[in-house]
Amino acid sequence: MGLNMKDITSFDSIITNRQMQIIKSSLPFIPVSDQKFMSLMVKFQELKNTIELFSEPDGNLCACDATDDPYENLTQMVSSIKTYCSDEEKEFVDMAYNMACAFALSGNPENNHHISDNPIDIKTIIKNLLSPEQKSIIESYGSLLGFSL
């Protein structure tokens, strides 16, 4: 998938920069013997930037795109996710989104425009989108870094 700086996620725009994107773009064209080192160098820098972001007292991603409305946040998240999905994955994301909305609205049948007190469990939605291999990797890293999905 060919991405340029305008196509990267809000998160990536915080942890990477133009120079790292240039290096990543050049990887297929440099000698194979140098690709591994350059790839690792970029990923380690991104990891370092991520750790620094969350080490700050106010380090979070809410400043990126989030609002106070959980329904609006879910809508924005789904829209963002679908940018990177295949057609089949987009259908699944739409189905999961519609189910989450139906569940959230089910506690408040008189008002179809507001979410009820039923919380939208975004972690569960994301977890269900991951392959077993991705879940395993996240669980492994999570145990090392002290978080869980």
Backbone hydrogen bonds in HBPLUS format (Angstrom, degrees):
<---DONOR---> <-ACCEPTOR-->    atom                        ^
c    i                          cat <-CA-CA->   ^        H-A-AA   ^      H-
h    n   atom  resd res      DA  || num        DHA   H-A  angle D-A-AA Bond
n    s   type  num  typ     dist DA aas  dist angle  dist       angle   num
A0007-ASP N   A0004-ASN O   2.68 MM   3  5.25 152.5  1.75 122.8 132.4     1
A0013-SER N   A0009-THR O   2.97 MM   4  6.24 149.1  2.07 147.0 155.9     2
A0014-ILE N   A0011-PHE O   2.99 MM   3  5.31 144.2  2.12 105.7 116.3     3
A0015-ILE N   A0011-PHE O   3.16 MM   4  6.55 153.5  2.24 150.9 158.3     4
A0016-THR N   A0012-ASP O   2.91 MM   4  5.65 135.6  2.11 151.3 156.4     5
A0021-GLN N   A0017-ASN O   3.06 MM   4  6.37 156.1  2.12 152.1 159.5     6
A0022-ILE N   A0018-ARG O   2.90 MM   4  6.19 148.8  2.00 148.0 156.8     7
A0023-ILE N   A0019-GLN O   2.99 MM   4  6.34 158.2  2.04 148.3 153.7     8
A0024-LYS N   A0020-MET O   2.90 MM   4  6.16 163.7  1.93 150.4 154.7     9
A0025-SER N   A0021-GLN O   2.89 MM   4  6.06 151.7  1.97 143.8 151.8    10
A0026-SER N   A0022-ILE O   3.01 MM   4  6.24 137.0  2.20 142.6 153.8    11
A0026-SER N   A0023-ILE O   3.07 MM   3  5.13 128.8  2.35  96.2 109.9    12
A0027-LEU N   A0024-LYS O   3.34 MM   3  5.34 148.7  2.45  98.6 107.1    13
A0029-PHE N   A0026-SER O   2.93 MM   3  5.53 152.0  2.01 123.2 132.2    14
A0030-ILE N   A0027-LEU O   3.33 MM   3  5.53 166.2  2.35 111.1 114.9    15
A0034-ASP N   A0031-PRO O   2.86 MM   3  5.47 148.3  1.96 117.3 126.4    16
A0035-GLN N   A0031-PRO O   3.19 MM   4  6.47 132.4  2.43 144.7 157.6    17
A0035-GLN N   A0032-VAL O   3.20 MM   3  5.08 136.3  2.40  96.1 108.2    18
A0038-MET N   A0034-ASP O   3.04 MM   4  6.18 173.8  2.04 159.4 161.5    19
A0039-SER N   A0035-GLN O   2.84 MM   4  5.90 161.8  1.87 152.7 158.2    20
A0040-LEU N   A0036-LYS O   2.94 MM   4  6.11 167.5  1.96 154.2 157.6    21
A0041-MET N   A0037-PHE O   2.86 MM   4  6.03 157.3  1.91 151.9 158.9    22
A0042-VAL N   A0038-MET O   3.06 MM   4  6.27 163.5  2.09 150.4 153.3    23
A0043-LYS N   A0039-SER O   3.01 MM   4  6.24 169.0  2.02 153.7 157.0    24
A0044-PHE N   A0040-LEU O   2.81 MM   4  5.91 162.1  1.84 153.5 158.4    25
A0045-GLN N   A0041-MET O   3.04 MM   4  6.22 154.8  2.10 144.1 150.9    26
A0046-GLU N   A0042-VAL O   2.93 MM   4  6.24 155.6  1.99 150.4 157.5    27
A0047-LEU N   A0043-LYS O   2.83 MM   4  6.07 155.3  1.89 148.1 155.3    28
A0048-LYS N   A0044-PHE O   2.83 MM   4  6.02 160.6  1.87 148.7 154.2    29
A0049-ASN N   A0045-GLN O   2.87 MM   4  6.10 159.1  1.92 147.6 153.3    30
A0050-THR N   A0046-GLU O   2.90 MM   4  6.11 148.9  2.00 143.4 152.2    31
A0051-ILE N   A0047-LEU O   2.88 MM   4  6.16 165.7  1.91 157.5 160.5    32
A0052-GLU N   A0048-LYS O   2.94 MM   4  6.16 161.8  1.98 150.4 155.7    33
A0053-LEU N   A0049-ASN O   2.93 MM   4  6.09 151.0  2.01 140.7 148.8    34
A0054-PHE N   A0050-THR O   3.10 MM   4  6.43 160.9  2.14 155.4 158.3    35
A0055-SER N   A0051-ILE O   2.93 MM   4  5.98 117.5  2.33 138.9 155.5    36
A0055-SER N   A0052-GLU O   3.23 MM   3  4.95 143.1  2.38  92.3 103.0    37
A0059-GLY N   A0056-GLU O   2.89 MM   3  4.67 160.6  1.93 112.7 113.0    38
A0064-CYS N   A0061-LEU O   2.87 MM   3  5.51 159.3  1.91 119.5 126.5    39
A0073-ASN N   A0069-ASP O   2.92 MM   4  6.24 158.0  1.97 155.6 162.7    40
A0074-LEU N   A0070-PRO O   2.93 MM   4  6.11 157.1  1.98 144.5 150.2    41
A0075-THR N   A0071-TYR O   2.97 MM   4  6.22 156.5  2.02 145.9 152.6    42
A0076-GLN N   A0072-GLU O   2.87 MM   4  6.13 160.6  1.90 151.5 156.5    43
A0077-MET N   A0073-ASN O   2.82 MM   4  6.00 155.9  1.87 148.5 155.9    44
A0078-VAL N   A0074-LEU O   2.92 MM   4  6.10 164.8  1.94 152.3 155.6    45
A0079-SER N   A0075-THR O   3.06 MM   4  6.23 162.4  2.09 146.9 151.9    46
A0080-SER N   A0076-GLN O   2.94 MM   4  6.12 156.3  1.99 146.8 153.3    47
A0081-ILE N   A0077-MET O   2.85 MM   4  6.07 164.3  1.88 156.0 160.1    48
A0082-LYS N   A0078-VAL O   2.97 MM   4  6.09 164.4  2.00 153.3 157.0    49
A0083-THR N   A0080-SER O   3.27 MM   3  5.54 144.7  2.40 103.2 112.6    50
A0084-TYR N   A0081-ILE O   3.04 MM   3  5.85 154.8  2.10 124.2 129.4    51
A0085-CYS N   A0082-LYS O   3.26 MM   3  4.96 168.5  2.28 101.9 105.3    52
A0090-LYS N   A0086-SER O   2.83 MM   4  6.08 152.4  1.91 152.6 160.9    53
A0091-GLU N   A0087-ASP O   3.10 MM   4  6.39 152.3  2.18 145.4 151.6    54
A0092-PHE N   A0088-GLU O   3.18 MM   4  6.52 155.6  2.24 143.7 150.0    55
A0093-VAL N   A0089-GLU O   2.85 MM   4  6.11 162.0  1.88 154.3 159.2    56
A0094-ASP N   A0090-LYS O   2.87 MM   4  6.05 162.1  1.90 149.7 154.6    57
A0095-MET N   A0091-GLU O   2.93 MM   4  6.15 155.0  1.99 145.4 152.5    58
A0096-ALA N   A0092-PHE O   2.87 MM   4  6.14 164.5  1.89 155.1 158.8    59
A0097-TYR N   A0093-VAL O   2.81 MM   4  5.98 158.4  1.86 150.9 157.5    60
A0098-ASN N   A0094-ASP O   2.86 MM   4  6.05 164.8  1.88 151.0 154.8    61
A0099-MET N   A0095-MET O   2.94 MM   4  6.16 154.2  2.01 147.9 155.2    62
A0100-ALA N   A0096-ALA O   2.91 MM   4  6.12 157.8  1.96 147.2 153.3    63
A0101-CYS N   A0097-TYR O   2.90 MM   4  6.17 159.6  1.94 153.4 159.1    64
A0102-ALA N   A0098-ASN O   2.91 MM   4  6.04 158.6  1.96 143.6 150.0    65
A0103-PHE N   A0099-MET O   2.90 MM   4  6.07 161.0  1.93 150.6 155.7    66
A0104-ALA N   A0100-ALA O   2.91 MM   4  6.08 161.3  1.94 146.8 152.3    67
A0105-LEU N   A0101-CYS O   2.84 MM   4  5.97 154.4  1.90 149.9 156.8    68
A0106-SER N   A0102-ALA O   2.91 MM   4  5.86 128.9  2.17 138.9 151.8    69
A0106-SER N   A0103-PHE O   3.25 MM   3  5.11 134.6  2.47  92.0 104.3    70
A0116-SER N   A0104-ALA O   3.07 MM  12  5.65 158.2  2.12 132.2 139.0    71
A0108-ASN N   A0105-LEU O   2.96 MM   3  5.50 166.4  1.98 123.6 126.9    72
A0111-ASN N   A0108-ASN O   3.24 MM   3  5.83 147.9  2.35 115.7 123.5    73
A0125-ILE N   A0121-ASP O   3.21 MM   4  6.58 157.1  2.26 147.1 153.7    74
A0126-ILE N   A0122-ILE O   2.90 MM   4  6.13 167.9  1.92 157.9 160.2    75
A0127-LYS N   A0123-LYS O   2.86 MM   4  5.97 160.9  1.90 145.9 152.1    76
A0128-ASN N   A0124-THR O   2.97 MM   4  6.12 152.2  2.05 146.2 152.5    77
A0129-LEU N   A0126-ILE O   2.95 MM   3  5.14 142.3  2.10 103.4 115.1    78
A0130-LEU N   A0127-LYS O   3.25 MM   3  5.45 153.6  2.33 103.5 111.0    79
A0135-LYS N   A0131-SER O   2.94 MM   4  6.24 160.9  1.97 158.2 163.8    80
A0136-SER N   A0132-PRO O   2.98 MM   4  6.16 157.2  2.03 146.0 151.8    81
A0137-ILE N   A0133-GLU O   3.00 MM   4  6.28 158.3  2.05 149.3 154.8    82
A0138-ILE N   A0134-GLN O   2.95 MM   4  6.17 166.5  1.97 153.2 156.7    83
A0139-GLU N   A0135-LYS O   2.87 MM   4  6.05 158.2  1.92 149.4 155.9    84
A0140-SER N   A0136-SER O   2.92 MM   4  6.10 156.0  1.98 146.9 153.4    85
A0141-TYR N   A0137-ILE O   2.94 MM   4  6.19 172.9  1.95 158.8 159.5    86
A0142-GLY N   A0138-ILE O   2.71 MM   4  5.67 149.1  1.80 142.3 152.9    87
A0143-SER N   A0139-GLU O   2.98 MM   4  6.10 153.0  2.05 143.4 148.5    88
A0144-LEU N   A0140-SER O   3.25 MM   4  6.56 148.1  2.35 140.1 148.7    89
A0145-LEU N   A0141-TYR O   2.88 MM   4  6.10 150.4  1.97 150.4 158.6    90
A0146-GLY N   A0142-GLY O   2.70 MM   4  5.57 117.1  2.09 142.9 156.5    91
A0147-PHE N   A0142-GLY O   2.85 MM   5  4.71 161.6  1.88 131.2 136.4    92
